[in-house]
Amino acid sequence: MTKKKICILMITIAVLSLILSIWMKTDMQFLLSTIFTINGIMFSIGLGLISSFNLQGIKNKSYLRDIRSNIANVRNSFIWLFVLSSISFILTNIFKNLITVYSLNIEFTNIHIVEIDFNVSVCSLLLMSYSIAYFIYNFIEIQNLNNSIVDRLLEEE
């Protein structure tokens, strides 16, 4: 995952968090703990799948280099997303007494229109949910890569 993608992801999650914070004003510690546990399990499974790739039968150096590069990219994405999820979870737990960090009041000529509170728990929940979705996507891609390796090996024989 490139730095540009991470920045876009963080900005998108911050904006969505701001929007969703209008409706979600409660503490979600139990939900966050559950989602983080699922996130950790999926991360472990993903790294297990990635590290168990067997590339012994591939003789084409160019194809082998491409596969190794793809595997490294997926591994790095898994690690980055899990690190971001972990930091988010830890910070949310540290600041659990401060559910709302920023508050934005929108008024128009003394008529209160809306009050938007930035809920840190919502931000963390969105980040971890995105990570889970990305892990699932990568599981599918790993399976496709495995199928293409088998197909390529059959072609080489």
Residue pairs with C-beta under 8 A, 6 or more apart in sequence:
1 76
1 77
1 80
1 81
6 80
6 84
9 130
13 123
13 126
13 127
13 130
14 123
16 126
17 118
17 119
17 122
17 123
17 126
18 104
18 116
18 118
20 119
20 122
20 126
21 100
21 116
21 117
21 118
21 119
21 122
22 114
22 116
24 119
24 121
24 122
25 99
25 100
25 117
25 119
26 99
27 96
27 99
27 121
28 121
28 122
28 125
29 92
29 93
29 96
29 121
31 125
32 89
32 92
32 121
32 124
32 125
32 128
35 125
35 128
35 129
35 132
36 85
36 86
36 89
36 128
38 132
39 82
39 85
39 128
39 131
39 132
39 135
40 82
42 131
42 132
42 135
42 136
43 78
43 81
43 82
43 131
43 135
45 139
46 74
46 78
46 135
46 138
46 139
46 142
47 75
47 78
47 79
49 139
49 142
50 71
50 74
50 75
50 78
50 142
53 67
53 71
53 146
53 149
55 64
55 67
55 68
55 149
57 153
57 156
58 64
58 67
58 149
58 152
58 153
58 156
59 156
60 152
60 156
63 152
67 145
67 149
70 145
71 145
74 138
74 141
74 142
77 134
77 138
78 135
78 138
81 130
81 131
81 134
81 135
82 131
84 127
84 131
85 127
85 128
85 131
88 123
88 124
88 127
88 128
89 124
89 128
91 120
91 124
92 120
92 121
92 124
95 101
95 120
98 120
99 119
99 120
99 121
100 117
100 118
100 119
100 120
101 118
101 120
102 117
102 118
103 115
103 116
103 117
103 118
104 115
104 116
104 117
104 118
105 112
105 115
105 116
106 112
106 113
106 114
106 115
106 116
107 113
